[in-house]
Amino acid sequence: MSAPPLFRHVDERRVSVVRDAAAVLEVLDQDPVGSCMVAARVADHGVEPGAIGGELWTRRGAADSLCYAGPNLIPLRGEIDDLNAFADQAMSTARRCSSLVGRAELVLPMWRRLEAAWGPARDVREHQPLMALHSAPQCSIDSAVRPARIEELDAYLTAAIDMFIGEVGVDPRLGDNGRGYRRRVAGLIAAGRAWARFERGEVVFKAEVGSQSPTVGQIQGVWVHPEWRGRGLGTTGTAALSSAVLRSGRIASLYVNSFNTVARATYARIGFEQVGTFATVLLD
């Protein structure tokens, strides 16, 4: 009996699901910083849809076009015809995803096609500098910033919720009274990827490695307690986490809203350099 095909073939104008892990890894390796969110899933779970919580879509083959479709849409490669096909495939599903995120030149064309069917987004962030740090921070490091411990979950969660509401504009506790968000934060703490500085049991700085591929650690959720702002904690705290990422043998990466001039200045002081531009379309 012959082996099953690596792709579910239809005609090459249609979207198919990629099952060729080697081809996917080759694409991800060519853009390790930009593809970190998907590369982390593939490294942990492979490419099978049931394992990665979504599907990897292509037309013709992963080397030509690739898009992760799950709770979020993350286009990774493709020309305009490919992006339109991915958008059409997404529109054929029962419900719209929570967000589109990735390199701006891929996300924004997809969104232009999707918007007519899905309606207006809650927010469109068209210009988010994608930044990377390959060598030691150029500033001092806050030695009090350390991995949070699971017994500190409640204190850390208070800070994480405040950050999420301020950044995304939605309370992450909506829908299930916060159980899902609590599990996610607890998982980051258990994995040693949630870092914080505590003062008298209260978090005054926090940040996480939200996605971690074999080569990149993507930092997210950087937050400073309002009463501690203006003291440089954002710079030295992020430098501490960035240094830990680098010590693990990975590139430290993050993306930031273009209008957040304070954060952009902070990351520049650490030594982060822009390596591209992301865009995020927030739907739910």
Buried (B, 14 or more C-beta within 10 A) or exposed (E): EEEEEBBEEEEEEEBBBBBBBEBBBEBBEEBBBBBBBBBBBBBEEEBEBEEBEBBBBBBEBBBBBBBBBBEBBBBBBBEEEBBBBBBBBBEEEEEBBBBBBBBBEBBBBBBEBBBEEBEEBEEBBBEBBBBBBEEBBEBEBBEBBBBBBEEBBEBBBEBBBBBBEEBBEBEBBEEEEBEEBBEBBBEBBEEEBBBBBBEEEBBBBBBBBBBBBBBBBBBBBBBBBEEBBEEBBBBBBBBBBBBBBBEEEBBBBBBBBBEBEEBBEBBBBBBBEBBBBBBBBBBE
